[in-house]
Amino acid sequence: MSAPTPTAELAQLTGTYVLDPSHTRIGFVARHAMVTKVRGAFNEFDGRVIFDGADPAATTVTVAIKAASIDTRNAQRDEHLRGNDFLAMEQYPEITFVSTEFRQTGADTFDLTGDLTVRGVTRPVTVPFTYEGVATDPFGNLRMGFEGAVTINRKDYGVTWNAALETGGVLVSDKVVLEFEISAIKQS
């Protein structure tokens, strides 16, 4: 089976883009107490995409997330997540991602593979993304949108803290879903 041919629209979008923090969400979901999910996001990050629509494999992505910007809408929980039990933000202030491969898998789908570093531990991850489209906003900025998600095991990154529940199970799931809703602005 051969790789899909990039669409004419994508070929015209070649360029350098930056993530728009006010229209991009880098979030996560983890099970809490075995009965519900807690959602959160990181509010401070920088990201750059050098997109090659004619040759998607040449595309590169870098993202740096401020660990201190974690936000689950609960101040006490956020402080715990920033501490040594979870992100150890004093020692590891950033979570980073550096792409190693960008592969078109369908007319509007891509697999982005790269090195995710959390708490000083780097492991490869592949995030399937869907191209959501392109638009020129009222300010004349060309925006490109992508959405994707991937499940990781937090223990793979040295995040091992947990508490046993009296009813069985644990307080925090090992599996965490990372969610990405990307709005990237083309640079001139």
C-alpha positions as CSV (number, residue, x, y, z in Angstrom):
1,M,0.0,0.0,0.0
2,S,1.5,3.4,-1.0
3,A,1.4,6.5,1.2
4,P,-1.5,8.9,0.5
5,T,-0.8,11.8,-1.8
6,P,-0.9,15.2,0.0
7,T,-3.9,17.3,-0.9
8,A,-3.4,20.4,-3.0
9,E,-4.7,22.4,0.0
10,L,-2.0,21.0,2.3
11,A,0.7,21.6,-0.3
12,Q,-0.2,25.3,-0.3
13,L,0.1,25.6,3.5
14,T,3.9,25.0,3.7
15,G,5.5,27.3,6.2
16,T,6.4,28.0,9.8
17,Y,3.5,28.1,12.3
18,V,3.4,28.9,16.1
19,L,0.8,27.5,18.4
20,D,-1.7,30.1,19.5
21,P,-2.0,29.7,23.3
22,S,-5.4,31.4,23.5
23,H,-6.9,29.0,20.9
24,T,-4.9,25.8,21.6
25,R,-5.6,23.3,24.4
26,I,-2.9,20.9,25.6
27,G,-4.9,18.8,28.1
28,F,-5.0,15.5,29.9
29,V,-7.5,13.1,31.4
30,A,-6.9,10.6,34.2
31,R,-9.2,8.4,36.2
32,H,-9.7,9.5,39.8
33,A,-10.8,7.1,42.6
34,M,-11.7,4.5,40.0
35,V,-15.1,6.1,39.5
36,T,-14.6,9.3,37.5
37,K,-12.2,11.2,35.4
38,V,-10.3,14.4,36.1
39,R,-9.5,16.7,33.2
40,G,-6.9,19.4,33.2
41,A,-4.7,21.4,30.9
42,F,-1.5,23.3,30.7
43,N,-2.0,27.0,30.2
44,E,1.5,28.1,29.3
45,F,3.4,26.6,26.4
46,D,5.3,27.5,23.2
47,G,5.2,25.4,20.1
48,R,6.5,25.7,16.6
49,V,5.5,23.7,13.5
50,I,7.6,23.8,10.3
51,F,5.0,22.3,8.0
52,D,5.8,20.9,4.6
53,G,2.5,20.2,2.8
54,A,4.2,18.9,-0.3
55,D,6.3,16.5,1.7
56,P,4.6,15.9,5.1
57,A,7.5,13.6,6.2
58,A,9.7,16.7,6.3
59,T,7.5,18.4,8.9
60,T,8.9,19.1,12.3
61,V,7.2,20.0,15.6
62,T,8.6,21.3,18.9
63,V,6.6,22.1,22.0
64,A,7.7,23.3,25.5
65,I,5.1,23.2,28.3
66,K,5.6,25.0,31.6
67,A,4.8,22.4,34.2
68,A,3.7,25.1,36.7
69,S,0.9,26.0,34.4
70,I,-1.1,22.8,35.2
71,D,-4.7,23.6,35.8
72,T,-7.4,21.1,37.0
73,R,-9.7,23.8,38.4
74,N,-8.7,22.7,42.0
75,A,-5.8,24.7,43.6
76,Q,-5.0,22.0,46.2
77,R,-4.8,19.3,43.6
78,D,-2.8,21.5,41.2
79,E,-0.2,22.2,44.0
80,H,0.1,18.4,44.6
81,L,0.6,17.8,40.8
82,R,3.3,20.4,40.7
83,G,5.2,18.8,43.6
84,N,7.6,15.9,43.8
85,D,4.9,13.2,43.8
86,F,4.0,14.1,40.2
87,L,5.7,16.7,38.0
88,A,8.5,17.8,40.3
89,M,8.3,21.2,38.6
90,E,11.1,22.8,40.7
91,Q,13.6,20.3,39.3
92,Y,11.9,19.8,35.9
93,P,10.1,23.1,35.0
94,E,9.3,22.0,31.4
95,I,7.7,19.1,29.6
96,T,9.0,18.9,26.1
97,F,8.1,17.2,22.8
98,V,10.5,17.1,19.8
99,S,9.2,15.3,16.7
100,T,11.2,12.6,15.0
101,E,8.6,11.6,12.3
102,F,5.5,13.1,10.7
103,R,3.6,10.6,8.5
104,Q,0.5,11.2,6.5
105,T,-1.9,8.2,7.0
106,G,-5.0,9.4,5.1
107,A,-6.4,12.4,3.3
108,D,-6.7,14.3,6.5
109,T,-4.9,12.2,9.1
110,F,-1.3,12.1,10.3
111,D,0.8,10.3,12.9
112,L,3.2,12.6,14.7
113,T,6.0,10.6,16.4
114,G,8.5,12.2,18.7
115,D,10.3,12.3,22.0
116,L,8.2,13.3,25.0
117,T,10.2,14.3,28.1
118,V,8.5,14.4,31.5
119,R,10.5,14.7,34.8
120,G,13.7,14.2,32.8
121,V,12.6,10.9,31.3
122,T,12.4,10.8,27.5
123,R,10.3,8.2,25.7
124,P,8.9,8.0,22.2
125,V,5.2,8.6,21.6
126,T,3.0,8.6,18.5
127,V,0.0,10.9,18.4
128,P,-2.6,10.4,15.7
129,F,-3.8,13.8,14.5
130,T,-6.7,14.8,12.3
131,Y,-6.3,17.9,10.1
132,E,-9.4,20.1,11.0
133,G,-8.9,22.7,8.3
134,V,-7.5,26.2,7.6
135,A,-9.0,29.7,7.8
136,T,-8.0,33.3,7.7
137,D,-9.1,35.0,10.9
138,P,-10.5,38.5,11.1
139,F,-6.9,39.8,11.8
140,G,-5.5,38.4,8.5
141,N,-3.8,35.4,10.2
142,L,-3.8,32.1,8.4
143,R,-4.7,29.4,11.0
144,M,-4.3,25.7,10.6
145,G,-6.1,23.3,13.0
146,F,-5.3,19.8,14.2
147,E,-6.8,17.5,16.9
148,G,-5.2,14.4,18.4
149,A,-4.9,12.3,21.5
150,V,-2.7,9.5,22.9
151,T,-2.6,7.4,26.0
152,I,0.6,7.2,28.0
153,N,1.5,5.4,31.2
154,R,2.6,8.0,33.7
155,K,4.9,5.4,35.4
156,D,7.0,5.3,32.3
157,Y,8.0,8.8,33.1
158,G,8.7,8.2,36.8
159,V,5.4,9.5,38.0
160,T,4.5,6.7,40.4
161,W,2.8,8.2,43.4
162,N,-0.6,6.7,44.3
163,A,-2.9,5.9,47.2
164,A,-4.8,2.7,47.8
165,L,-8.5,3.0,48.3
166,E,-10.4,1.2,51.1
167,T,-12.8,-0.2,48.5
168,G,-10.0,-1.5,46.3
169,G,-8.1,0.1,43.5
170,V,-6.1,3.3,43.6
171,L,-6.7,7.0,43.7
172,V,-5.0,7.9,40.3
173,S,-4.9,5.8,37.2
174,D,-1.6,4.9,35.6
175,K,-3.0,5.6,32.2
176,V,-3.3,9.3,31.2
177,V,-4.8,10.5,27.9
178,L,-3.0,13.5,26.5
179,E,-5.3,15.7,24.3
180,F,-4.3,18.3,21.7
181,E,-6.6,20.8,20.1
182,I,-4.2,22.9,18.0
183,S,-4.6,26.3,16.4
184,A,-1.4,27.3,14.7
185,I,-0.8,30.7,13.1
186,K,1.4,30.9,10.0
187,Q,4.4,33.3,10.4
188,S,5.3,35.7,7.6
